[in-house]
Amino acid sequence: LQGLCIAYSLSQGLRKISGSGSILKIIYLYLDRVVGSTLIPNFGFVNSNDIVSGLLTSKLLLRAGATIVIFTIIVSMVVYLWRKSKNDVTVVRRPLQNILLLFVVSSFYWAFSGYFFNPEPRYAIFPGLCLVAIICILFDICASQAMIINNRLIWLKKSGVVFLSFLFISTWLFSIKPSPMRTTGTTWESELATARNFCNNLGQENVNLHILPITGSWFVTMKCSELQ
């Protein structure tokens, strides 16, 4: 439903659906921009400058290797708990079903955005939040299982909560940074001053205020009466 709404909105504007995305690129950037940037502090994002002559560099391979290891661990834990739930009544299957639902929905969202538009970092926010929820659910299941075996392991659950909280906070603080393209250039204050002078000197009814990013012809049209 969300995909249809996006498609309809874009059909009314200048940006069109391309449908020419690379499947390999979508998968790699899922690992990099969703898994890596969500779970590894100061991981950052890759860009076109990291690709030399269209070939994979050591940096890209290293980043891919780290994220594949993390993703494999998460998938292995889910598979192990799912199999265990068949014979162990202490393992509740409903949380595991929620994990599968979160993964399927977020993966479809990322694949849809990446294939029809572009797998940009802003589209990784929702899948990243889903991944955070998946890890929290997994931790809760594992901690509950440990406490069933030994009630004294409650300290393990508390330590895990502190560790995950620190990991998520540090990751989102240091990994997600605004692009200079959207922070450098014209400001609302300067544009409003220019627009007021334009309206006063030329007696225009409307005026365009240029906004970021400066690489495109982005502007907001306002009435001069609203600037007085």
C-alpha positions in Angstrom: 0.0 0.0 0.0 2.8 2.3 0.9 4.6 1.5 -2.4 1.4 2.3 -4.4 1.1 5.7 -2.6 4.7 6.5 -3.4 4.3 5.5 -7.0 1.2 7.7 -7.3 2.9 10.7 -5.7 5.9 10.5 -8.0 3.6 10.1 -11.1 2.3 13.6 -10.3 5.8 15.1 -10.2 9.0 15.3 -12.2 10.7 12.3 -10.7 9.6 9.0 -12.3 9.9 5.4 -11.4 12.9 3.9 -13.2 12.8 0.2 -12.4 16.5 -0.1 -13.5 18.0 -0.9 -10.1 20.8 -3.4 -9.6 19.9 -6.4 -7.5 23.5 -6.9 -6.4 23.7 -3.2 -5.4 20.5 -3.4 -3.5 21.7 -6.5 -1.5 25.2 -5.0 -0.8 23.8 -1.7 0.3 21.3 -3.5 2.5 24.2 -5.0 4.4 26.1 -1.8 4.4 23.5 0.9 5.0 21.0 -1.2 7.1 23.0 -3.8 9.0 26.3 -2.0 9.2 25.2 1.5 9.9 22.6 0.3 12.4 24.8 -1.9 14.5 28.4 -0.7 14.0 29.3 2.7 15.6 30.9 5.2 13.2 30.3 2.8 10.3 29.2 5.6 8.0 28.0 5.1 4.4 29.8 4.2 1.2 29.5 6.4 -1.9 30.6 6.5 -5.5 34.1 7.6 -4.5 34.7 4.2 -2.8 34.3 2.5 -6.2 37.4 2.5 -8.5 36.8 1.8 -12.2 33.6 -0.1 -11.3 35.6 -2.7 -9.3 35.2 -3.8 -5.7 37.9 -2.3 -3.4 39.3 -3.7 -0.2 37.3 -1.2 1.7 34.0 -2.4 0.2 35.0 -6.1 0.7 36.0 -5.4 4.4 32.7 -3.7 5.1 30.7 -6.4 3.4 32.6 -9.1 5.3 31.8 -7.5 8.7 28.1 -7.0 7.9 27.8 -10.6 6.6 29.2 -12.0 9.8 26.7 -9.9 11.9 23.8 -10.8 9.6 24.7 -14.5 9.7 24.8 -14.5 13.5 21.3 -13.0 13.6 19.8 -15.4 11.1 21.5 -18.4 12.9 20.0 -17.3 16.2 16.5 -17.1 14.6 16.8 -20.5 12.9 18.1 -22.1 16.1 15.3 -20.7 18.3 12.7 -21.6 15.6 13.9 -25.2 15.6 14.1 -25.3 19.4 10.5 -24.0 19.7 9.2 -27.2 18.0 10.3 -29.4 20.9 10.7 -26.9 23.8 7.5 -25.4 25.2 9.5 -22.7 27.0 10.3 -21.1 23.7 7.4 -19.0 22.5 7.0 -19.0 18.8 5.0 -15.7 18.5 8.0 -13.4 19.0 9.8 -15.4 16.3 6.9 -14.8 14.0 7.1 -11.1 14.8 10.8 -11.2 13.9 10.0 -12.8 10.5 7.3 -10.3 9.8 9.6 -7.3 10.6 12.3 -8.8 8.4 10.0 -9.5 5.4 8.3 -6.1 5.6 11.5 -4.1 6.0 13.3 -6.1 3.3 10.4 -5.6 0.8 10.5 -1.8 1.6 14.2 -1.6 1.0 14.0 -3.7 -2.2 11.1 -1.7 -3.6 12.8 1.6 -2.9 16.2 0.4 -4.2 14.9 -1.2 -7.4 12.4 1.5 -8.5 14.2 4.5 -7.2 17.7 4.3 -5.5 18.9 2.5 -2.3 19.8 5.8 -0.6 20.6 6.1 3.1 17.3 7.8 4.0 15.4 4.6 2.9 17.6 2.6 5.3 16.0 4.3 8.4 12.9 2.1 8.5 14.7 -1.2 7.9 17.3 -0.1 10.5 14.6 0.5 13.1 13.1 -2.9 12.3 16.5 -4.5 12.7 16.9 -2.9 16.1 13.5 -4.3 17.1 14.5 -7.8 15.9 17.7 -7.7 18.0 15.7 -6.6 21.1 13.2 -9.4 20.6 16.1 -11.9 20.2 17.8 -10.7 23.3 14.6 -10.9 25.3 14.0 -14.5 24.2 17.6 -15.5 24.9 17.6 -13.7 28.3 14.4 -15.4 29.3 15.7 -18.8 28.4 18.9 -18.2 30.4 16.8 -17.1 33.5 14.7 -20.3 33.2 17.9 -22.4 33.4 19.3 -20.3 36.3 17.5 -17.5 38.1 20.9 -16.1 39.1 21.5 -15.0 35.6 19.3 -12.0 36.0 22.5 -9.9 36.0 23.2 -11.1 32.5 19.9 -9.6 31.3 20.6 -6.3 33.0 24.1 -6.1 31.6 22.7 -6.9 28.2 20.1 -4.1 28.4 22.9 -1.6 29.2 25.1 -2.9 26.4 22.4 -2.8 23.8 21.3 0.7 24.9 24.9 2.0 24.7 25.4 0.2 21.3 22.3 1.7 19.7 22.8 5.2 21.0 26.4 5.4 20.0 25.7 3.9 16.6 22.9 6.3 15.7 24.8 9.3 17.1 28.1 8.6 15.3 27.0 6.8 12.1 24.2 9.0 10.9 25.5 12.4 9.9 23.8 15.0 7.7 25.3 15.3 4.3 27.2 18.6 3.5 25.0 18.9 0.4 22.0 19.5 2.7 23.8 21.6 5.3 26.0 23.9 3.3 24.7 26.7 1.1 21.8 29.2 1.4 19.9 29.7 4.6 16.3 30.7 5.3 17.5 34.0 6.9 19.5 35.1 3.9 16.8 34.0 1.4 14.1 35.8 3.3 16.1 39.0 3.4 16.7 38.7 -0.4 13.1 38.0 -1.0 11.9 41.0 1.0 14.2 43.3 -1.0 13.0 41.8 -4.2 9.4 42.3 -3.3 10.0 45.9 -2.1 12.0 47.0 -5.1 10.2 45.3 -7.9 6.6 45.2 -6.5 6.2 41.5 -7.3 3.3 39.4 -6.0 5.3 36.2 -5.7 9.0 35.4 -5.1 11.1 32.2 -5.1 13.2 31.3 -2.1 16.1 29.0 -3.0 16.6 26.1 -0.6 19.1 23.2 -0.2 20.4 21.2 -1.8 22.2 23.8 -4.0 22.9 21.2 -6.7 19.4 21.4 -7.9 16.9 24.1 -8.7 15.0 23.7 -5.5 12.9 26.7 -4.3 9.8 27.6 -2.3 7.4 30.1 -3.8 5.8 32.6 -1.4 3.6 35.6 -1.7 5.2 38.9 -1.0 2.4 39.8 1.3 3.4 36.9 3.6 6.9 38.3 3.9 6.0 41.7 5.3 
